[in-house]
Amino acid sequence: MAEIDTTALPTRQTVPDWLNTNDNGDVKGIDTLKLSEAIIKDSPVIGVPFNGSIRYYKYNGISWENLTEKSARAYIEREALEKLKQYHAYNVKRMQDVSKTTLIQTISEHNPFEDQRTDIIAFKNGTYEIETGKITPNQQSHYLVNGHDIEINKDGQAPNIEAWGGYLFGNSWQFIKELLGYAFIPEYKTFNTIAIIVDEMGGTGKSYFFDTIVFPLLGTKNIVAKDMDTIAGSNGKSARFGLIGLFEKLSNIHLDLPDTRIEVPDTLRSLSGGDRIDVEAKNADALSLKFYALFLFGANQTPNIAVNVALSQRIKIVPVTAPRARERPQEQAKRALLWDEKQAIKEVGAFAYSVLTAYQQAKKRGKFSTSDEIETATREWLERQDLITMFLKDTIADNETDLGGGASVSQTWDLFQIWLQENGIHSKLQRKQFNSRMEQLGYEKIKTRLHQTSSKTDVPVWSWSGLSLDKYFNE
């Protein structure tokens, strides 16, 4: 154990109540509990119940940051060290005793972080009230977990960012601004949009724009970059522990979707609807969590993803309209005349206010500003999707039963036509192509007298063996 420094303190009046001294001012000991309380007051830390354990947070002056127990202990020990050194009272045992006591002292009986407020946003220069536009001092009692280390600027302009974004996205720039404003809000109920930015030219600089402007705007600590395969658990990737990384994040931005087919389960629908989902974390029990990370993906080609109609209606394809800049000096020189990147970086605070204002306007309208380019790209993407797989995702009964046969080939085709009509989808798919695709998907044609939800036929007719369609489509 290190020797205790018993050097007399400067004056009696400066001695805190947690420090024990004799009449001469020599340090004799400390009150561990009082020093623990002083640390919590000056450097707020809180432990909250979470999945049968304790989840720790520290307040950084803007918002609360999640910590592991190990990190929380190290943080408290560092704070204890500074206070003890200030009064020449440091030794290892005292520091460790204070840390142990503080970790227990911080534990709350309830979790104030469960329901994040959606009416205020914490910035470096204060808390922005969305409805009134007021900026008030940040408060730890707001228990916000998604702070932003930039200063929101209500009076500034962002001409360079506007020029940059407008050049990349053309008429779809307003949609991007509204989407980025919504990304600040910790909820996914108002809009269920999943945006996929498609840069078919490649090398247009969309990723550089996100790295330079969007990531500082939202805050790198508030963003994760999980690919759709990981979220969906497709193409050999496991989604078992992938979802937990989305917890308490404002956005999932992954700008490099593969050109392989992605089977997207209903999990993505739940995630983009703000529903609670059962997830697993490593070395922990399964738990039910609510996510609000807005999904924004990017690709160099229109993605090949298998979704049901309900989820497809949430997806918006946003085309990049700018020409290729990589390895094209003339294009790079042209851009340098349109905007100044160094000045654009300085405009992020003003841009934050601009996108939040754009989001508010979209919320009042009840919809985003989707350009003709977005509508056309989205419609063309939907028409190129595997409609039969989408149809089956929507119509196959949840509980398979032994039907002694299956839906007849004729009945299935008729229901497919009804499904197209009800979902407003125009398809040139022929019946022969439909049947061929069904066989590719593994359905076998058999002749049987027994059919789903319909009377037994006098003679065997061709049916899809074991195919059980939802009763709604058989009324």
C-alpha positions in Angstrom: 0.0 0.0 0.0 1.3 3.4 -0.9 2.1 5.8 2.0 -0.5 8.4 2.9 0.5 12.0 2.3 -0.2 13.7 5.6 0.9 17.2 4.4 -1.1 19.8 6.2 -3.9 21.4 4.1 -3.7 25.1 3.3 -6.7 26.3 5.5 -9.3 24.6 7.7 -12.1 26.3 5.7 -11.3 24.4 2.5 -11.6 21.0 4.0 -14.7 19.1 2.6 -17.0 17.3 4.9 -15.8 13.9 3.6 -12.3 14.5 4.8 -11.2 13.7 8.4 -8.4 15.8 9.8 -6.9 16.6 13.2 -6.6 20.0 14.8 -3.4 20.6 12.9 -5.1 19.9 9.6 -3.4 16.6 9.1 -5.4 14.0 7.1 -6.5 11.1 9.3 -9.1 9.4 7.0 -12.1 9.9 4.8 -15.8 9.3 5.0 -16.3 7.0 2.1 -20.1 7.5 1.9 -19.9 11.3 1.8 -17.1 11.2 -0.8 -19.2 8.8 -2.9 -22.1 11.3 -2.7 -19.9 14.2 -3.7 -18.7 12.3 -6.8 -22.2 11.4 -7.8 -23.2 15.1 -7.5 -20.2 16.5 -9.4 -19.9 13.6 -12.0 -23.3 12.1 -12.3 -23.5 8.3 -12.7 -26.5 6.1 -12.5 -27.2 2.4 -12.6 -30.6 1.2 -13.7 -32.3 -2.2 -13.8 -31.9 -3.9 -17.2 -32.6 -7.5 -18.1 -32.0 -8.8 -14.5 -28.8 -6.8 -14.3 -27.6 -3.2 -13.9 -26.9 -0.9 -16.9 -24.7 2.1 -16.1 -24.8 5.6 -17.6 -22.7 8.8 -17.0 -23.8 12.3 -17.8 -21.4 14.3 -20.0 -23.1 17.7 -19.8 -25.2 17.1 -22.9 -26.7 13.6 -22.5 -26.3 10.3 -20.7 -23.7 7.8 -22.1 -24.0 4.1 -21.6 -21.1 2.4 -19.8 -20.1 -1.1 -19.1 -19.7 -1.9 -15.4 -16.0 -2.0 -15.8 -15.9 1.4 -17.5 -18.2 2.9 -14.8 -15.9 1.6 -12.1 -12.8 3.0 -13.9 -14.6 6.4 -14.4 -15.5 6.6 -10.7 -12.0 5.6 -9.6 -10.6 8.4 -11.7 -12.9 10.9 -10.2 -12.1 9.6 -6.7 -8.4 9.8 -7.5 -8.6 13.5 -8.4 -10.5 14.5 -5.3 -8.2 12.5 -3.0 -5.1 13.9 -4.6 -6.4 17.4 -4.3 -6.3 17.0 -0.5 -3.2 14.8 -0.3 -5.4 11.9 0.9 -4.9 9.3 -1.9 -4.2 5.7 -1.4 -5.3 2.7 -3.5 -7.6 1.2 -0.8 -9.5 4.5 -0.3 -10.0 4.9 -4.1 -11.3 1.3 -4.5 -13.6 1.6 -1.4 -15.1 4.8 -2.8 -15.6 3.1 -6.2 -17.3 0.1 -4.8 -19.6 2.3 -2.6 -20.4 4.7 -5.5 -21.4 1.8 -7.9 -23.9 0.7 -5.3 -25.0 4.2 -4.4 -25.9 5.0 -8.1 -28.4 2.1 -8.5 -31.9 3.3 -9.1 -35.0 1.2 -8.5 -36.5 2.1 -11.9 -35.2 2.9 -15.4 -35.8 6.5 -16.4 -34.2 5.9 -19.9 -36.9 3.5 -21.1 -39.2 6.1 -22.8 -37.1 8.8 -24.5 -38.7 12.2 -24.9 -39.4 13.1 -28.5 -40.1 16.8 -28.0 -36.6 17.9 -27.1 -33.1 17.3 -28.5 -29.8 17.9 -26.5 -27.1 19.8 -28.3 -23.7 21.2 -27.1 -25.2 24.7 -26.6 -28.5 23.6 -25.0 -31.7 21.6 -25.3 -33.8 22.5 -28.4 -37.5 22.4 -27.9 -39.0 21.2 -31.2 -42.4 22.9 -31.0 -41.3 26.3 -29.6 -37.9 26.5 -31.1 -36.5 27.6 -27.7 -33.0 26.6 -26.6 -32.7 26.0 -22.8 -29.8 24.7 -20.7 -29.2 21.0 -20.8 -30.5 19.0 -17.8 -29.5 15.6 -16.6 -33.1 15.2 -15.4 -34.2 14.8 -19.0 -32.4 11.5 -19.1 -31.7 11.8 -22.9 -29.3 9.2 -24.3 -28.8 10.7 -27.8 -26.9 13.9 -27.4 -25.2 15.9 -30.2 -21.8 17.4 -29.8 -22.6 20.2 -32.2 -24.1 23.6 -31.6 -27.5 24.1 -33.2 -27.7 27.4 -35.0 -31.1 28.9 -35.5 -29.9 32.1 -37.1 -27.3 30.7 -39.5 -27.5 29.4 -43.1 -26.0 26.4 -44.8 -25.6 27.4 -48.4 -22.7 25.1 -49.1 -24.4 22.0 -47.7 -27.6 22.9 -49.5 -25.6 23.2 -52.8 -23.8 19.9 -52.1 -26.9 17.9 -51.2 -29.0 19.5 -54.0 -26.3 18.5 -56.5 -26.1 14.9 -55.4 -29.9 14.3 -55.0 -31.6 16.8 -57.2 -35.3 17.0 -56.7 -35.1 14.4 -53.9 -33.0 16.6 -51.7 -36.0 17.9 -49.8 -36.9 14.3 -48.9 -33.4 13.6 -47.7 -33.5 16.7 -45.5 -36.9 15.7 -44.0 -35.6 12.2 -43.4 -32.4 13.5 -41.6 -34.6 15.7 -39.4 -36.7 12.7 -38.5 -33.5 10.7 -37.6 -33.0 13.1 -34.7 -36.3 11.9 -33.1 -36.1 8.7 -31.0 -39.2 7.1 -32.3 -40.2 5.1 -35.5 -44.0 5.5 -35.4 -44.7 8.8 -37.2 -43.0 7.6 -40.3 -42.1 4.0 -41.1 -39.9 4.9 -44.0 -36.8 2.8 -45.0 -34.7 4.7 -47.5 -32.3 3.1 -50.0 -30.1 5.4 -51.8 -29.1 4.0 -55.2 -26.0 5.3 -56.9 -25.9 3.4 -60.2 -23.1 5.6 -61.6 -20.8 4.8 -58.7 -18.2 7.3 -57.5 -20.6 10.2 -57.2 -19.4 11.0 -53.7 -22.5 10.0 -51.7 -20.5 8.2 -49.1 -18.1 11.1 -48.7 -21.0 13.4 -48.2 -22.4 11.2 -45.4 -19.0 10.9 -43.8 -18.4 14.7 -43.9 -21.9 16.1 -43.2 -24.4 13.5 -42.0 -22.3 11.6 -39.5 -21.2 14.8 -37.6 -24.8 16.0 -37.9 -26.4 13.0 -36.1 -23.3 12.1 -34.1 -21.2 9.0 -34.7 -22.2 7.6 -31.2 -25.8 7.7 -32.3 -25.2 5.7 -35.5 -24.6 2.0 -36.3 -23.8 0.5 -39.7 -25.4 -3.0 -39.8 -25.9 -4.4 -43.2 -29.3 -5.8 -44.1 -28.1 -9.4 -44.2 -27.1 -9.1 -40.5 -30.4 -7.6 -39.6 -32.3 -10.1 -41.7 -30.1 -13.1 -40.8 -29.7 -14.0 -44.5 -26.9 -15.2 -46.8 -25.2 -17.0 -44.0 -25.1 -14.1 -41.5 -26.6 -14.5 -38.1 -29.1 -12.0 -36.7 -29.0 -13.6 -33.3 -27.0 -10.9 -31.6 -27.2 -8.3 -34.4 -30.3 -6.5 -33.3 -29.0 -5.5 -29.8 -26.5 -3.1 -31.5 -29.5 -1.0 -32.7 -30.6 -0.3 -29.1 -30.6 3.4 -28.2 -29.3 4.4 -31.7 -30.9 7.1 -33.8 -30.0 5.6 -37.2 -28.6 2.6 -38.9 -26.7 3.8 -42.0 -25.1 1.2 -44.2 -24.2 2.4 -47.7 -23.0 -0.7 -49.3 -25.8 -3.3 -49.9 -24.6 -6.4 -51.7 -26.0 -7.4 -55.1 -27.0 -10.8 -53.7 -30.6 -11.6 -52.9 -31.6 -10.7 -49.4 -34.5 -12.5 -47.7 -35.9 -9.9 -45.3 -38.1 -11.3 -42.5 -40.9 -9.5 -40.7 -38.3 -8.4 -38.1 -37.5 -5.4 -40.3 -41.2 -4.5 -40.4 -41.3 -4.6 -36.6 -38.1 -2.6 -36.4 -39.4 0.1 -38.8 -42.6 0.3 -36.9 -41.3 1.1 -33.5 -42.6 -2.2 -32.0 -41.0 -4.1 -29.1 -38.9 -7.0 -30.3 -37.4 -10.0 -28.4 -33.7 -10.0 -28.9 -30.6 -11.7 -27.5 -27.4 -10.3 -26.1 -24.2 -12.2 -25.5 -24.0 -13.7 -22.1 -27.5 -12.5 -21.2 -31.1 -13.7 -21.3 -33.4 -12.7 -24.1 -35.2 -9.5 -23.6 -37.9 -7.3 -25.1 -36.7 -3.9 -26.4 -38.1 -1.0 -28.4 -35.9 0.3 -31.2 -36.1 3.6 -33.0 -33.0 3.5 -35.3 -34.1 4.9 -38.7 -32.9 2.6 -41.5 -31.0 4.2 -44.4 -29.1 2.0 -46.8 -27.1 2.6 -49.9 -26.3 0.6 -53.0 -24.7 0.9 -56.4 -27.6 -1.0 -58.0 -31.3 -1.4 -57.2 -31.3 -4.0 -54.4 -32.7 -7.5 -54.8 -34.6 -8.0 -51.6 -37.5 -10.3 -50.8 -40.2 -8.5 -48.8 -43.9 -8.7 -48.3 -46.1 -5.9 -49.6 -46.6 -4.3 -46.3 -42.9 -3.8 -45.9 -42.3 -2.9 -49.5 -44.7 0.1 -49.1 -42.3 1.5 -46.5 -39.3 1.3 -48.8 -38.3 4.4 -50.8 -35.7 4.2 -53.5 -33.7 7.5 -53.7 -31.6 7.9 -56.9 -28.4 9.8 -56.9 -28.6 12.2 -59.8 -25.1 13.6 -59.8 -22.5 12.4 -62.3 -19.5 10.4 -61.4 -16.7 12.4 -59.8 -14.1 9.8 -59.1 -11.1 10.1 -61.4 -12.8 12.9 -63.3 -10.9 16.2 -62.7 -13.3 18.3 -64.7 -16.2 17.2 -62.6 -14.3 17.7 -59.4 -13.3 21.3 -60.5 -17.0 22.0 -61.3 -18.0 21.0 -57.8 -15.3 23.1 -56.2 -17.0 26.1 -57.8 -20.5 25.2 -56.6 -19.6 24.7 -52.9 -16.8 24.9 -50.4 -16.3 21.7 -48.4 -14.5 23.4 -45.5 -17.2 26.0 -45.2 -19.9 23.2 -45.4 -18.4 21.5 -42.3 -18.8 24.8 -40.4 -22.5 24.9 -41.4 -23.5 21.7 -39.7 -25.1 23.5 -36.8 -27.3 25.6 -39.1 -28.1 22.6 -41.2 -29.3 20.8 -38.0 -31.9 23.5 -37.5 -32.8 23.4 -41.2 -33.5 19.6 -41.3 -35.5 19.7 -38.0 -37.7 22.5 -39.5 -38.1 20.3 -42.7 -39.1 17.4 -40.5 -41.7 19.5 -38.6 -43.3 20.5 -41.9 -43.4 16.9 -43.1 -45.0 15.8 -39.8 -47.7 18.4 -40.1 -48.4 17.2 -43.7 -48.4 13.6 -42.5 -46.0 12.6 -45.3 -42.5 13.1 -46.7 -41.9 15.1 -49.8 -41.3 12.3 -52.3 -40.1 13.5 -55.7 -41.2 12.2 -59.0 -37.7 10.5 -59.3 -38.3 8.7 -56.0 -41.8 7.6 -57.0 -40.6 6.3 -60.4 -37.5 4.5 -59.0 -39.6 2.9 -56.2 -42.3 1.8 -58.6 -39.8 0.3 -61.0 -38.0 -1.5 -58.2 -41.3 -3.0 -57.0 -42.2 -4.1 -60.5 -38.8 -5.9 -60.7 -39.3 -7.7 -57.4 -40.2 -11.4 -57.2 -43.9 -10.8 -56.9 -44.7 -14.5 -56.3 -42.4 -14.7 -53.3 -44.0 -11.5 -51.9 -47.5 -13.0 -52.6 -46.6 -16.1 -50.6 -45.1 -14.1 -47.8 -48.4 -12.3 -47.4 -50.8 -15.2 -47.9 -49.3 -18.4 -46.5 -51.1 -19.4 -43.3 -49.2 -18.9 -40.1 -50.1 -22.4 -38.9 -49.5 -25.1 -41.4 -52.0 -27.9 -41.3 -52.3 -31.3 -43.1 -54.7 -30.5 -45.8 -54.4 -33.9 -47.5 -53.5 -31.9 -50.6 -53.2 -28.1 -51.0 -54.5 -25.1 -52.7 -55.4 -25.9 -56.3 -53.2 -24.5 -59.1 -56.3 -22.7 -60.5 -57.2 -21.3 -57.1 -53.7 -20.1 -56.3 -53.5 -18.2 -59.7 -56.9 -16.6 -59.0 -55.8 -15.5 -55.6 -52.6 -14.1 -57.0 -54.6 -11.9 -59.3 -56.8 -10.7 -56.4 -53.6 -9.9 -54.4 -52.1 -7.9 -57.2 -55.3 -5.9 -57.5 -55.7 -5.2 -53.8 -52.2 -4.0 -53.5 -52.3 -1.8 -56.7 -49.6 -3.8 -58.4 -49.5 -4.0 -62.2 -47.8 -7.2 -63.4 -47.3 -8.7 -66.9 -46.5 -12.1 -65.4 -48.2 -14.9 -67.3 -49.8 -18.0 -65.7 -47.2 -20.3 -67.2 -44.4 -18.2 -65.7 -46.2 -18.1 -62.4 -46.4 -21.9 -62.3 -42.8 -22.3 -63.3 -41.7 -20.0 -60.5 -43.8 -21.9 -58.0 -41.9 -25.1 -58.9 -38.6 -23.3 -58.6 -39.6 -22.3 -55.1 -40.0 -26.0 -54.2 -43.8 -26.5 -54.6 -44.8 -29.8 -56.2 -47.9 -30.2 -58.4 -50.0 -33.2 -57.5 -53.5 -34.4 -58.5 -55.9 -34.6 -55.5 -59.6 -34.4 -54.6 -58.8 -32.5 -51.4 -58.2 -28.8 -51.4 -57.8 -26.0 -48.9 -61.1 -24.4 -47.7 -63.0 -25.7 -50.7 -65.2 -28.7 -51.3 -63.8 -32.0 -52.3 -63.8 -32.4 -56.1 -65.3 -35.3 -57.9 -62.1 -35.9 -59.8 -58.5 -35.1 -58.9 -57.3 -31.7 -60.0 -53.8 -30.2 -60.1 -52.8 -28.7 -56.8 -49.7 -27.3 -55.0 -48.8 -30.0 -52.5 -49.0 -28.7 -48.9 -49.7 -25.1 -49.9 -51.8 -23.5 -47.2 -53.0 -20.0 -48.0 -54.5 -17.5 -45.6 -58.3 -17.9 -45.2 -58.8 -14.2 -45.9 -57.9 -14.9 -49.5 -60.4 -17.7 -49.7 -63.6 -16.0 -48.6 
